[in-house]
Amino acid sequence: MKKILVTGSNGQLGSEIRKRATSFSGFNFTFTDIEELDLTNASAVNEFFNQNSFDVCINCAAYTAVDRAEDDRELALLVNFEAVQTLAETCQQHAVFLIHVSTDYVFDGRNYKPYDETEPPSPNSYYGLTKLKGEEAVFSFCDNAIIIRTSWLYSSYGNNFVKTMLRLGKEKNQIGVVADQIGTPTYAGDLAASILKIITKHEDKKLNKIYHFSNEGAISWYDFAQAIMEVANLDCKVNPIESKDFPAKANRPFYSVLNKARIKKDFNIEIPYWLDSLKIVLNELR
């Protein structure tokens, strides 16, 4: 029976993995968050791995407050880089296969076609920089690891864009949403299912690759908000606005659509269309 450690398990992705874990009888899951395992404490991480045996570690822990990271740089770097390095080193020492989750924000968004894994990263926010440094740490210190970059994550758990739009749609008659940033919403449940499939297909051989995962399709935040209002039957008008008119401390990529051909080919993964997955989550939130 494979032993799987999931860190940051109280977040959106970790919660979706937990929900699906009972269907995988061949796996023994251990779910931790900061209360059980503080990844920023290197000695605690080493002690935890010495006391427990794992075959796979899925790292869902991250500092994700994009705007706050511009000021809270020390903590963002600690969580997204230093803690990741500690985890990578520890996984290497204990022969644990590491799956680390990263972001489309490692790109500056100046591309004209979907980013594949060979595109050179160039983050334009401090959050994106810390996530890129985390990626570099994974491959510098662990020779059996994959990185999965994703985008615009949401689910019925935690705080996210979908929940914010639902709240605003009930409170306001109209709202303004950025229309000049293009990407793809990703249902955390679809990503969780794909990660679990990767684990079932992973053989006992070393793997060092980056993969991209998001739902299929490409839209703006405005389009996403419009769809949320329509599917949820909310009588709230969504007005398109430009990024320059929306007060945000951190820069966002204007285009961060991800090319998912590699993950689909290597693991035979079928990825749902973004609108189909949105309907599933909105149904859960009713």
Buried (B, 14 or more C-beta within 10 A) or exposed (E): EBBBBBBBBBBBBBBBBBBBBEEBEEBBBBBBBBEEBBBBBBEBBBEBBEEEEBBBBBBBBBBBBBBBBBEBBEBBBBBBBBBBBBBBBBBBEBEBBBBBBBBBBBBBBEBEEBBBBEBEBBBBBBBBBBBBBBBBBBBEBBEBBBBBBBBBBBBBBBEBBBBBBBEBBEEEEEBBBBBBBBBBBBBBBBBBBBBBBBBEEBEEEEBEEBBBBBBBBBBBBBBBBBBBBEBBEBEBEBEBBEBEEBEEEBBBBBBBBBBBEBBBEBBEBEBBEBBEBBBBBBEEEE
